[in-house]
Amino acid sequence: MHELSIALNIVDGVLEELDRQKSGHVEAVHLRLGRLSGVDKDALSFSYGVACEGTPLANSRLLIEDVEVAIFCPVCGVERPTRSFPVLICANCGALGERVLRGEELEITAMELVT
Ligand SMILES: [Zn+2]
């Protein structure tokens, strides 16, 4: 399962940070997740719980912030949202997006540690 390997990666990253901080317990992990990341949010939440079992992250919360997709529209000349997948069309004028500016994120933005 794709999401489980991602969850394990997140847990690994947090454990490394715990090591550096000499902190023993994690309350919550904040994650930014783009809609184009290909990750299913519910599956990731579930997998995170599984991946945390038996680690200092057990019972911590994974707080996922959705990142909407934005493209650069060559017609509008600015960043625009898009709601069409997989073809990324400007929500304003309907032109094909030139490149993706946001929406591919999968990154830990913050951790709440208890010392
Ligand atoms: Zn446009």
py3Dmol code that shows the C-alpha trace and the ligand (Angstrom):
import py3Dmol

protein = """\
ATOM      1  CA  MET A   1       0.000   0.000   0.000  1.00  0.00           C
ATOM      2  CA  HIS A   2       1.403   3.297  -1.223  1.00  0.00           C
ATOM      3  CA  GLU A   3       0.163   5.349   1.739  1.00  0.00           C
ATOM      4  CA  LEU A   4       1.694   3.004   4.299  1.00  0.00           C
ATOM      5  CA  SER A   5       5.211   3.506   2.915  1.00  0.00           C
ATOM      6  CA  ILE A   6       4.623   7.260   2.983  1.00  0.00           C
ATOM      7  CA  ALA A   7       3.386   7.064   6.576  1.00  0.00           C
ATOM      8  CA  LEU A   8       6.471   5.043   7.540  1.00  0.00           C
ATOM      9  CA  ASN A   9       8.650   7.710   5.932  1.00  0.00           C
ATOM     10  CA  ILE A  10       6.904  10.422   7.932  1.00  0.00           C
ATOM     11  CA  VAL A  11       7.357   8.461  11.155  1.00  0.00           C
ATOM     12  CA  ASP A  12      11.050   7.916  10.344  1.00  0.00           C
ATOM     13  CA  GLY A  13      11.531  11.627   9.761  1.00  0.00           C
ATOM     14  CA  VAL A  14       9.847  12.518  13.037  1.00  0.00           C
ATOM     15  CA  LEU A  15      11.882   9.921  14.949  1.00  0.00           C
ATOM     16  CA  GLU A  16      15.086  11.469  13.589  1.00  0.00           C
ATOM     17  CA  GLU A  17      13.920  14.867  14.737  1.00  0.00           C
ATOM     18  CA  LEU A  18      13.062  13.454  18.178  1.00  0.00           C
ATOM     19  CA  ASP A  19      16.604  12.113  18.372  1.00  0.00           C
ATOM     20  CA  ARG A  20      18.061  15.541  17.650  1.00  0.00           C
ATOM     21  CA  GLN A  21      15.733  17.284  20.106  1.00  0.00           C
ATOM     22  CA  LYS A  22      16.214  14.692  22.847  1.00  0.00           C
ATOM     23  CA  SER A  23      12.477  14.847  23.237  1.00  0.00           C
ATOM     24  CA  GLY A  24      10.508  11.764  24.018  1.00  0.00           C
ATOM     25  CA  HIS A  25       6.956  12.319  22.938  1.00  0.00           C
ATOM     26  CA  VAL A  26       5.049  13.647  19.961  1.00  0.00           C
ATOM     27  CA  GLU A  27       1.630  15.233  20.242  1.00  0.00           C
ATOM     28  CA  ALA A  28       0.984  16.052  16.628  1.00  0.00           C
ATOM     29  CA  VAL A  29       2.535  16.225  13.210  1.00  0.00           C
ATOM     30  CA  HIS A  30       1.427  18.811  10.683  1.00  0.00           C
ATOM     31  CA  LEU A  31       1.544  17.883   7.042  1.00  0.00           C
ATOM     32  CA  ARG A  32       0.850  19.792   3.859  1.00  0.00           C
ATOM     33  CA  LEU A  33      -0.670  17.581   1.224  1.00  0.00           C
ATOM     34  CA  GLY A  34      -1.200  18.734  -2.346  1.00  0.00           C
ATOM     35  CA  ARG A  35      -4.148  17.392  -4.288  1.00  0.00           C
ATOM     36  CA  LEU A  36      -1.773  16.270  -7.026  1.00  0.00           C
ATOM     37  CA  SER A  37       0.469  14.337  -4.660  1.00  0.00           C
ATOM     38  CA  GLY A  38      -1.409  11.165  -5.515  1.00  0.00           C
ATOM     39  CA  VAL A  39      -1.904  10.403  -1.845  1.00  0.00           C
ATOM     40  CA  ASP A  40      -5.297   9.505  -0.447  1.00  0.00           C
ATOM     41  CA  LYS A  41      -5.832  11.529   2.701  1.00  0.00           C
ATOM     42  CA  ASP A  42      -8.012   9.011   4.545  1.00  0.00           C
ATOM     43  CA  ALA A  43      -5.708   6.124   3.668  1.00  0.00           C
ATOM     44  CA  LEU A  44      -2.731   8.150   4.855  1.00  0.00           C
ATOM     45  CA  SER A  45      -4.422   8.991   8.181  1.00  0.00           C
ATOM     46  CA  PHE A  46      -5.179   5.343   8.717  1.00  0.00           C
ATOM     47  CA  SER A  47      -1.676   4.228   7.722  1.00  0.00           C
ATOM     48  CA  TYR A  48      -0.151   6.825  10.005  1.00  0.00           C
ATOM     49  CA  GLY A  49      -1.917   5.270  12.988  1.00  0.00           C
ATOM     50  CA  VAL A  50      -0.563   1.869  12.017  1.00  0.00           C
ATOM     51  CA  ALA A  51       2.967   3.198  11.415  1.00  0.00           C
ATOM     52  CA  CYS A  52       3.004   4.928  14.827  1.00  0.00           C
ATOM     53  CA  GLU A  53       2.219   1.830  16.838  1.00  0.00           C
ATOM     54  CA  GLY A  54       5.024   0.873  19.191  1.00  0.00           C
ATOM     55  CA  THR A  55       6.926   4.115  18.554  1.00  0.00           C
ATOM     56  CA  PRO A  56       7.123   7.372  20.555  1.00  0.00           C
ATOM     57  CA  LEU A  57       4.576   8.684  18.050  1.00  0.00           C
ATOM     58  CA  ALA A  58       1.863   6.325  19.240  1.00  0.00           C
ATOM     59  CA  ASN A  59      -1.432   8.165  19.710  1.00  0.00           C
ATOM     60  CA  SER A  60      -0.114  11.324  18.100  1.00  0.00           C
ATOM     61  CA  ARG A  61      -2.319  13.125  15.618  1.00  0.00           C
ATOM     62  CA  LEU A  62      -1.576  13.702  11.969  1.00  0.00           C
ATOM     63  CA  LEU A  63      -3.023  17.049  10.951  1.00  0.00           C
ATOM     64  CA  ILE A  64      -3.287  17.276   7.210  1.00  0.00           C
ATOM     65  CA  GLU A  65      -3.641  20.589   5.456  1.00  0.00           C
ATOM     66  CA  ASP A  66      -4.911  20.292   1.891  1.00  0.00           C
ATOM     67  CA  VAL A  67      -3.084  22.340  -0.700  1.00  0.00           C
ATOM     68  CA  GLU A  68      -5.276  23.322  -3.629  1.00  0.00           C
ATOM     69  CA  VAL A  69      -3.793  23.069  -7.076  1.00  0.00           C
ATOM     70  CA  ALA A  70      -2.621  26.258  -8.755  1.00  0.00           C
ATOM     71  CA  ILE A  71      -1.281  26.610 -12.272  1.00  0.00           C
ATOM     72  CA  PHE A  72       0.372  29.390 -14.188  1.00  0.00           C
ATOM     73  CA  CYS A  73      -2.088  30.407 -16.888  1.00  0.00           C
ATOM     74  CA  PRO A  74      -0.337  31.699 -20.015  1.00  0.00           C
ATOM     75  CA  VAL A  75      -3.472  33.580 -21.106  1.00  0.00           C
ATOM     76  CA  CYS A  76      -4.231  35.322 -17.797  1.00  0.00           C
ATOM     77  CA  GLY A  77      -0.503  35.711 -17.142  1.00  0.00           C
ATOM     78  CA  VAL A  78      -0.926  34.938 -13.455  1.00  0.00           C
ATOM     79  CA  GLU A  79      -1.363  32.101 -10.999  1.00  0.00           C
ATOM     80  CA  ARG A  80      -4.852  30.619 -11.195  1.00  0.00           C
ATOM     81  CA  PRO A  81      -6.671  27.810  -9.424  1.00  0.00           C
ATOM     82  CA  THR A  82      -7.713  24.771 -11.394  1.00  0.00           C
ATOM     83  CA  ARG A  83     -10.436  22.265 -10.734  1.00  0.00           C
ATOM     84  CA  SER A  84     -10.059  19.931 -13.654  1.00  0.00           C
ATOM     85  CA  PHE A  85      -8.060  16.737 -13.404  1.00  0.00           C
ATOM     86  CA  PRO A  86      -5.928  15.394 -14.833  1.00  0.00           C
ATOM     87  CA  VAL A  87      -5.996  18.110 -17.517  1.00  0.00           C
ATOM     88  CA  LEU A  88      -5.155  21.320 -15.682  1.00  0.00           C
ATOM     89  CA  ILE A  89      -7.303  24.084 -17.086  1.00  0.00           C
ATOM     90  CA  CYS A  90      -7.455  27.658 -15.795  1.00  0.00           C
ATOM     91  CA  ALA A  91     -10.591  28.125 -13.714  1.00  0.00           C
ATOM     92  CA  ASN A  92     -10.819  31.689 -14.953  1.00  0.00           C
ATOM     93  CA  CYS A  93     -10.480  31.482 -18.740  1.00  0.00           C
ATOM     94  CA  GLY A  94     -10.318  27.797 -19.623  1.00  0.00           C
ATOM     95  CA  ALA A  95      -6.814  27.850 -21.122  1.00  0.00           C
ATOM     96  CA  LEU A  96      -4.462  24.971 -20.526  1.00  0.00           C
ATOM     97  CA  GLY A  97      -2.139  25.604 -17.596  1.00  0.00           C
ATOM     98  CA  GLU A  98       1.489  26.084 -18.486  1.00  0.00           C
ATOM     99  CA  ARG A  99       2.946  24.593 -15.337  1.00  0.00           C
ATOM    100  CA  VAL A 100       1.907  23.534 -11.861  1.00  0.00           C
ATOM    101  CA  LEU A 101       2.822  26.038  -9.156  1.00  0.00           C
ATOM    102  CA  ARG A 102       1.241  24.339  -6.181  1.00  0.00           C
ATOM    103  CA  GLY A 103      -0.512  21.116  -5.367  1.00  0.00           C
ATOM    104  CA  GLU A 104       2.288  18.547  -5.456  1.00  0.00           C
ATOM    105  CA  GLU A 105       3.395  19.058  -1.850  1.00  0.00           C
ATOM    106  CA  LEU A 106       3.881  16.314   0.657  1.00  0.00           C
ATOM    107  CA  GLU A 107       5.849  17.854   3.474  1.00  0.00           C
ATOM    108  CA  ILE A 108       5.985  18.009   7.237  1.00  0.00           C
ATOM    109  CA  THR A 109       5.530  21.625   8.252  1.00  0.00           C
ATOM    110  CA  ALA A 110       5.521  21.348  12.042  1.00  0.00           C
ATOM    111  CA  MET A 111       5.716  18.955  14.949  1.00  0.00           C
ATOM    112  CA  GLU A 112       4.334  19.376  18.417  1.00  0.00           C
ATOM    113  CA  LEU A 113       6.767  17.791  20.850  1.00  0.00           C
ATOM    114  CA  VAL A 114       6.420  17.276  24.557  1.00  0.00           C
ATOM    115  CA  THR A 115       9.612  17.291  26.546  1.00  0.00           C
TER     116      THR A 115
END
"""
ligand_1 = """\
1
ZN
Zn -6.503 31.847 -17.510
"""
view = py3Dmol.view(width=600, height=400)
view.addModel(protein, "pdb")
view.setStyle({"model": 0}, {"cartoon": {"style": "trace"}})
view.addModel(ligand_1, "xyz")
view.setStyle({"model": 1}, {"stick": {}})
view.zoomTo()
view.show()
